[in-house]
Amino acid sequence: MKSPIFRQLLILIGLAVATYSAAIDGPVGAIDFYQLYDNPEAHIGLKDRLTTADRIAAHGYPSEHHHVLTEDGYIVGIFRIPYSHKLQNQNEKRPIVLIQHGLMSCSDAWILCGPNDGLPYLLADAGYDVWMGNGRGNTYSRNHTTLSTKHPHFWQFSWHEIGLYDIAAMIDYALSTDNGKGQDAIHYVGHSQGTTVFFALMSSRPEYNKKIKTAHMFAPVAIMKNLANKLVRAVGPYLGHQTIYAKLFGSQEFLPYNDFLMALLFNMCQPDFMLRPVCESDVELDGRVNTTALTEGLSTHPGGCSTDQMLHYLQEQQSGYFRQFDYGPKKNLQVYGSEEPPEYPVELITSDVHMWYSDNDDLAAVEDVEALGLRLPKKFMHRMVDKEWDHVDFALNWKIREYLNEPVIAIMEEYEKETSDI
């Protein structure tokens, strides 16, 4: 099946060709564009694409956009709901939560389900100070102190660096900003790659475990030995090793960011725009997914990434280990002192880690999640009761509030209650 974006582009090209043909076939001045489009918006041009902050503010919540400098010079965007307008609790000390997206995603992913179901809104209404991170290279994190995104060195990073530098910087920044002053630790939530970067950080810089109250891993991805995804298994042998294909594919932007294209997709998926049905028709209606949220997601995704992030995952799938990036024997000797990259010492992750996983996830196999869990000193395993729950359900399922978000918040609340009583 063709991708949604591909189908949308085909329709746009078709519209352009039809309009051009009418212009050359008919007499000058014969085309009435108002009649052709029956939409005054066609004469105004594209609307500016909404940011995460804009989407939050549209629901009445206070929203902030911050820029955080990492140790290695990247500037990452992070959005915040500092308090709830319903609670008016801005003058109270509020526990902090950092939420991190998956591969090729961004902070927009967390708010697409709206204020009734979206985790950031529910957390804010429960009295939390909510931060939504963005990994380097995505829509909101395309700046560096010295490098341009057009320079290949900008894209020489995998999810290893996102964990070690970006997530560490976000945690420190949240703890140093107004409400965070005087607090020592935060709660963390990650989906897919958002879990991988947590494992990488906490095992490589174990001192950060003291800054975590509870961590919630949605569809944890680390060990990938039993992964069932057909596409990953098909390309793994070619790109999961140091081959000529991997060298040609590596250290560059995947699906280069294009302001016009992203604005076009955003406008196409607006509820009041004439091509909204195109977005809706690209959504598979199986009754499990919040189709409104998924349609909105077409206007915000893909969020962008480095091809090295993908290569790193493919290496994990091929090796069966959770380890650092494989540069090949020669460079591995220079970087690691051994021909093989070292495994992440996940036994050093001493924070409370809650693993939320499912039977029908083709990217996070039950066997792999449980194998990782055996190595974690303080893990809590939450296997989803719904046997059909898959990787996307962790973000867009109709019952995400009941099955996932409310239980997660309840665990955080219990932690806060227990520590406040000490």
Secondary structure in CASP SS format (residue, H / E / C, confidence):
PFRMAT SS
TARGET T0000
AUTHOR 0000-0000-0000
METHOD secondary structure of the structure
MODEL  1
M C 1.00
K C 1.00
S C 1.00
P H 1.00
I H 1.00
F H 1.00
R H 1.00
Q H 1.00
L H 1.00
L H 1.00
I H 1.00
L H 1.00
I H 1.00
G H 1.00
L H 1.00
A H 1.00
V H 1.00
A H 1.00
T H 1.00
Y H 1.00
S H 1.00
A H 1.00
A H 1.00
I H 1.00
D H 1.00
G C 1.00
P C 1.00
V C 1.00
G C 1.00
A C 1.00
I C 1.00
D C 1.00
F H 1.00
Y H 1.00
Q H 1.00
L H 1.00
Y H 1.00
D C 1.00
N C 1.00
P C 1.00
E H 1.00
A H 1.00
H H 1.00
I H 1.00
G C 1.00
L C 1.00
K C 1.00
D C 1.00
R C 1.00
L C 1.00
T C 1.00
T H 1.00
A H 1.00
D H 1.00
R H 1.00
I H 1.00
A H 1.00
A C 1.00
H C 1.00
G C 1.00
Y C 1.00
P C 1.00
S C 1.00
E E 1.00
H E 1.00
H E 1.00
H E 1.00
V E 1.00
L E 1.00
T C 1.00
E C 1.00
D C 1.00
G C 1.00
Y E 1.00
I E 1.00
V E 1.00
G E 1.00
I E 1.00
F E 1.00
R E 1.00
I E 1.00
P C 1.00
Y C 1.00
S C 1.00
H C 1.00
K C 1.00
L C 1.00
Q C 1.00
N C 1.00
Q C 1.00
N C 1.00
E C 1.00
K C 1.00
R C 1.00
P C 1.00
I E 1.00
V E 1.00
L E 1.00
I E 1.00
Q E 1.00
H C 1.00
G C 1.00
L C 1.00
M C 1.00
S C 1.00
C C 1.00
S H 1.00
D H 1.00
A H 1.00
W H 1.00
I H 1.00
L C 1.00
C C 1.00
G C 1.00
P C 1.00
N C 1.00
D C 1.00
G C 1.00
L H 1.00
P H 1.00
Y H 1.00
L H 1.00
L H 1.00
A H 1.00
D H 1.00
A C 1.00
G C 1.00
Y C 1.00
D E 1.00
V E 1.00
W E 1.00
M E 1.00
G C 1.00
N C 1.00
G C 1.00
R C 1.00
G C 1.00
N C 1.00
T C 1.00
Y C 1.00
S C 1.00
R C 1.00
N E 1.00
H E 1.00
T C 1.00
T C 1.00
L C 1.00
S C 1.00
T C 1.00
K C 1.00
H C 1.00
P H 1.00
H H 1.00
F H 1.00
W H 1.00
Q C 1.00
F C 1.00
S C 1.00
W H 1.00
H H 1.00
E H 1.00
I H 1.00
G H 1.00
L H 1.00
Y H 1.00
D H 1.00
I H 1.00
A H 1.00
A H 1.00
M H 1.00
I H 1.00
D H 1.00
Y H 1.00
A H 1.00
L H 1.00
S H 1.00
T C 1.00
D H 1.00
N H 1.00
G H 1.00
K C 1.00
G C 1.00
Q C 1.00
D C 1.00
A C 1.00
I E 1.00
H E 1.00
Y E 1.00
V E 1.00
G E 1.00
H E 1.00
S C 1.00
Q H 1.00
G H 1.00
T H 1.00
T H 1.00
V H 1.00
F H 1.00
F H 1.00
A H 1.00
L H 1.00
M H 1.00
S H 1.00
S H 1.00
R C 1.00
P H 1.00
E H 1.00
Y H 1.00
N H 1.00
K H 1.00
K H 1.00
I E 1.00
K E 1.00
T E 1.00
A E 1.00
H E 1.00
M E 1.00
F E 1.00
A C 1.00
P C 1.00
V C 1.00
A C 1.00
I C 1.00
M C 1.00
K C 1.00
N C 1.00
L C 1.00
A C 1.00
N C 1.00
K H 1.00
L H 1.00
V H 1.00
R H 1.00
A H 1.00
V H 1.00
G H 1.00
P H 1.00
Y H 1.00
L H 1.00
G C 1.00
H C 1.00
Q C 1.00
T C 1.00
I H 1.00
Y H 1.00
A H 1.00
K H 1.00
L H 1.00
F H 1.00
G C 1.00
S C 1.00
Q C 1.00
E E 1.00
F E 1.00
L C 1.00
P C 1.00
Y C 1.00
N C 1.00
D H 1.00
F H 1.00
L H 1.00
M H 1.00
A H 1.00
L H 1.00
L H 1.00
F H 1.00
N H 1.00
M H 1.00
C C 1.00
Q C 1.00
P C 1.00
D C 1.00
F C 1.00
M C 1.00
L C 1.00
R H 1.00
P H 1.00
V H 1.00
C H 1.00
E H 1.00
S H 1.00
D C 1.00
V C 1.00
E C 1.00
L C 1.00
D C 1.00
G C 1.00
R C 1.00
V E 1.00
N C 1.00
T H 1.00
T H 1.00
A H 1.00
L H 1.00
T H 1.00
E H 1.00
G H 1.00
L C 1.00
S C 1.00
T C 1.00
H C 1.00
P C 1.00
G C 1.00
G C 1.00
C E 1.00
S E 1.00
T H 1.00
D H 1.00
Q H 1.00
M H 1.00
L H 1.00
H H 1.00
Y H 1.00
L H 1.00
Q H 1.00
E H 1.00
Q H 1.00
Q H 1.00
S H 1.00
G C 1.00
Y C 1.00
F C 1.00
R E 1.00
Q C 1.00
F C 1.00
D C 1.00
Y C 1.00
G C 1.00
P H 1.00
K H 1.00
K H 1.00
N H 1.00
L H 1.00
Q H 1.00
V H 1.00
Y H 1.00
G C 1.00
S C 1.00
E C 1.00
E C 1.00
P C 1.00
P C 1.00
E E 1.00
Y C 1.00
P C 1.00
V H 1.00
E H 1.00
L H 1.00
I C 1.00
T C 1.00
S C 1.00
D E 1.00
V E 1.00
H E 1.00
M E 1.00
W E 1.00
Y E 1.00
S C 1.00
D C 1.00
N C 1.00
D C 1.00
D C 1.00
L C 1.00
A C 1.00
A C 1.00
V H 1.00
E H 1.00
D H 1.00
V H 1.00
E H 1.00
A H 1.00
L H 1.00
G H 1.00
L H 1.00
R H 1.00
L C 1.00
P C 1.00
K C 1.00
K E 1.00
F E 1.00
M E 1.00
H E 1.00
R E 1.00
M C 1.00
V C 1.00
D C 1.00
K C 1.00
E C 1.00
W C 1.00
D C 1.00
H C 1.00
V C 1.00
D H 1.00
F H 1.00
A H 1.00
L H 1.00
N E 1.00
W C 1.00
K C 1.00
I H 1.00
R H 1.00
E H 1.00
Y H 1.00
L H 1.00
N H 1.00
E H 1.00
P H 1.00
V H 1.00
I H 1.00
A H 1.00
I H 1.00
M H 1.00
E H 1.00
E H 1.00
Y H 1.00
E H 1.00
K H 1.00
E H 1.00
T H 1.00
S H 1.00
D C 1.00
I C 1.00
END
